[in-house]
Amino acid sequence: MHAIALDEDRLIWREQPSPGAIGSDEVRLRVAWAGMNRADIMQRAGHYPPPPGASEILGLEVSGTITEVGPKVERWRAGDRVCALLAGGGYAEEVVVPSQQVLPLPEGVGLRDAAALPEVFATAWLNLFMEGALKPGERVLLHAGASGVGTAAIQLCKSFGHPCFVTVGSDDKLGACLRLGAEAGWNRHQGSFVEAVRKWGNVDLILDPVGASYLADNQQVLNADGRLVLIGLMGGRSAELDLGRLLMKRQRLIGSTLRARPPQAKGMILDALHTHVWPRLASGEIRPMIDRTWPIDQADKAMDHLMSDVTIGKVLLAVSGEG
């Protein structure tokens, strides 16, 4: 098969060994589209290695067609069109994945758009509703609101009745987030978001891919019993924590990653998506947000575009390009 290889910091589409024989509870997919994530950028830079046993090839989500199923797989058949959450290997013509990490396409959603769903909606659902334990009516602060995870989280907040405030990197991104359903927001280039969030009304949960540089400000706008869910370190990994504020306001700091969780845990998250989110995708209430697509052999250009920080939603790579 062909797959993306890292060659002296270049992403090259070339012949590589196919995945081996599938396990009893795995399926093999012919990949149509692959989603690109910031985790791929981190892995390329050597900062986010795949979990033990996972493919070294970049790519955490794909859509495609099942070509083979293991003997214990009952839910899927060869020929099923699906999307899948991966621990790695998505920038390739085929992948092997545990059957629990596969979902059917939402009704009315094609293979292209479905590739924009698994990683970002699983991340958003996990950290808003499972780790963050949102209660009815609680208010949310979303950093990097125009990212793939951010645009998914905005739509989930709106659909499930949670007012949200976003921080973004441009006025264009802010406008896009407001149109998606954010109640208010802040361009981070205008300074600290603290006063703007306080004027809006403070928050019960913060979803933060930034980390250290936002820690102090996050604590200032988090209500009593609030939860700060850390999902990334774009702003650094070391910062001073105000333990007095943490103690007196009963704030909780939660670190959360998705990639290294076992298939059973990922399956629970995807089952929740299938129950609660897939019907909303089918109805059009929630939709995949796609910024731009590139052919897989132009993955370098696609990643440069993602790194430019101008994207709103997902960057996708066309592998077979089936619709």
Solvent accessible surface area in square Angstrom, and as a share of the most:
residue,aa,sasa,rsa
1,M,33,0.15
2,H,65,0.29
3,A,0,0.00
4,I,4,0.02
5,A,11,0.09
6,L,92,0.46
7,D,40,0.21
8,E,156,0.70
9,D,93,0.48
10,R,128,0.47
11,L,8,0.04
12,I,50,0.25
13,W,61,0.21
14,R,104,0.38
15,E,109,0.49
16,Q,38,0.17
17,P,117,0.74
18,S,57,0.37
19,P,40,0.25
20,G,56,0.54
21,A,102,0.79
22,I,26,0.13
23,G,28,0.27
24,S,45,0.29
25,D,56,0.29
26,E,47,0.21
27,V,0,0.00
28,R,35,0.13
29,L,0,0.00
30,R,106,0.39
31,V,1,0.00
32,A,0,0.00
33,W,22,0.08
34,A,0,0.00
35,G,0,0.00
36,M,3,0.01
37,N,17,0.08
38,R,79,0.29
39,A,18,0.14
40,D,1,0.01
41,I,25,0.13
42,M,75,0.33
43,Q,21,0.10
44,R,37,0.13
45,A,62,0.48
46,G,60,0.58
47,H,136,0.61
48,Y,51,0.20
49,P,100,0.63
50,P,20,0.12
51,P,27,0.17
52,P,140,0.88
53,G,90,0.86
54,A,26,0.20
55,S,46,0.30
56,E,135,0.61
57,I,27,0.14
58,L,13,0.07
59,G,0,0.00
60,L,2,0.01
61,E,0,0.00
62,V,0,0.00
63,S,0,0.00
64,G,0,0.00
65,T,14,0.08
66,I,2,0.01
67,T,59,0.35
68,E,73,0.33
69,V,46,0.27
70,G,2,0.02
71,P,122,0.77
72,K,145,0.61
73,V,13,0.07
74,E,150,0.67
75,R,119,0.44
76,W,13,0.05
77,R,142,0.52
78,A,69,0.54
79,G,50,0.48
80,D,47,0.24
81,R,111,0.40
82,V,1,0.00
83,C,0,0.00
84,A,1,0.00
85,L,1,0.01
86,L,5,0.02
87,A,26,0.20
88,G,11,0.11
89,G,5,0.05
90,G,0,0.00
91,Y,0,0.00
92,A,0,0.00
93,E,69,0.31
94,E,41,0.19
95,V,6,0.04
96,V,40,0.23
97,V,2,0.01
98,P,31,0.19
99,S,14,0.09
100,Q,55,0.24
101,Q,6,0.03
102,V,0,0.00
103,L,2,0.01
104,P,37,0.23
105,L,30,0.15
106,P,4,0.03
107,E,141,0.63
108,G,84,0.80
109,V,21,0.12
110,G,29,0.28
111,L,0,0.00
112,R,95,0.35
113,D,42,0.22
114,A,0,0.00
115,A,0,0.00
116,A,1,0.01
117,L,0,0.00
118,P,2,0.01
119,E,23,0.10
120,V,4,0.03
121,F,3,0.01
122,A,0,0.00
123,T,13,0.08
124,A,0,0.00
125,W,19,0.07
126,L,4,0.02
127,N,3,0.01
128,L,0,0.00
129,F,41,0.17
130,M,78,0.35
131,E,54,0.24
132,G,0,0.00
133,A,51,0.40
134,L,21,0.10
135,K,109,0.46
136,P,134,0.84
137,G,47,0.45
138,E,29,0.13
139,R,59,0.21
140,V,0,0.00
141,L,0,0.00
142,L,1,0.01
143,H,6,0.03
144,A,29,0.23
145,G,0,0.00
146,A,4,0.03
147,S,35,0.22
148,G,12,0.12
149,V,31,0.18
150,G,4,0.03
151,T,3,0.02
152,A,2,0.01
153,A,0,0.00
154,I,0,0.00
155,Q,10,0.05
156,L,0,0.00
157,C,0,0.00
158,K,128,0.54
159,S,25,0.16
160,F,54,0.22
161,G,44,0.43
162,H,11,0.05
163,P,35,0.22
164,C,2,0.01
165,F,4,0.02
166,V,0,0.00
167,T,3,0.02
168,V,4,0.02
169,G,14,0.14
170,S,39,0.25
171,D,93,0.48
172,D,114,0.59
173,K,17,0.07
174,L,34,0.17
175,G,21,0.20
176,A,10,0.08
177,C,0,0.00
178,L,76,0.38
179,R,187,0.68
180,L,15,0.08
181,G,21,0.20
182,A,7,0.05
183,E,102,0.46
184,A,26,0.20
185,G,18,0.17
186,W,64,0.22
187,N,15,0.08
188,R,100,0.36
189,H,124,0.56
190,Q,109,0.49
191,G,42,0.40
192,S,64,0.41
193,F,7,0.03
194,V,11,0.06
195,E,117,0.53
196,A,23,0.18
197,V,0,0.00
198,R,99,0.36
199,K,187,0.79
200,W,47,0.16
201,G,39,0.37
202,N,33,0.17
203,V,0,0.00
204,D,25,0.13
205,L,0,0.00
206,I,0,0.00
207,L,5,0.02
208,D,1,0.01
209,P,22,0.14
210,V,18,0.10
211,G,6,0.06
212,A,17,0.13
213,S,75,0.49
214,Y,34,0.13
215,L,22,0.11
216,A,61,0.47
217,D,34,0.18
218,N,0,0.00
219,Q,5,0.02
220,Q,56,0.25
221,V,0,0.00
222,L,2,0.01
223,N,40,0.21
224,A,50,0.39
225,D,60,0.31
226,G,0,0.00
227,R,6,0.02
228,L,7,0.03
229,V,0,0.00
230,L,44,0.22
231,I,39,0.20
232,G,18,0.18
233,L,81,0.40
234,M,104,0.46
235,G,27,0.26
236,G,32,0.30
237,R,206,0.75
238,S,95,0.61
239,A,56,0.44
240,E,157,0.70
241,L,52,0.26
242,D,70,0.36
243,L,116,0.58
244,G,42,0.41
245,R,76,0.28
246,L,43,0.21
247,L,135,0.67
248,M,146,0.65
249,K,51,0.22
250,R,136,0.50
251,Q,9,0.04
252,R,122,0.45
253,L,83,0.41
254,I,36,0.18
255,G,63,0.60
256,S,7,0.05
257,T,84,0.49
258,L,12,0.06
259,R,14,0.05
260,A,74,0.57
261,R,62,0.23
262,P,76,0.48
263,P,44,0.28
264,Q,116,0.52
265,A,29,0.22
266,K,4,0.02
267,G,6,0.06
268,M,128,0.57
269,I,3,0.01
270,L,3,0.01
271,D,76,0.39
272,A,20,0.16
273,L,0,0.00
274,H,72,0.32
275,T,88,0.51
276,H,76,0.34
277,V,0,0.00
278,W,11,0.04
279,P,73,0.46
280,R,65,0.24
281,L,8,0.04
282,A,44,0.34
283,S,85,0.55
284,G,50,0.48
285,E,101,0.45
286,I,2,0.01
287,R,128,0.47
288,P,22,0.14
289,M,30,0.13
290,I,41,0.21
291,D,50,0.26
292,R,119,0.43
293,T,47,0.27
294,W,27,0.10
295,P,64,0.40
296,I,10,0.05
297,D,90,0.47
298,Q,67,0.30
299,A,0,0.00
300,D,38,0.20
301,K,117,0.50
302,A,0,0.00
303,M,0,0.00
304,D,86,0.44
305,H,36,0.16
306,L,12,0.06
307,M,102,0.45
308,S,59,0.38
309,D,58,0.30
310,V,90,0.52
311,T,8,0.05
312,I,43,0.22
313,G,3,0.03
314,K,8,0.03
315,V,0,0.00
316,L,0,0.00
317,L,0,0.00
318,A,22,0.17
319,V,25,0.14
320,S,62,0.40
321,G,33,0.31
322,E,59,0.26
323,G,61,0.59
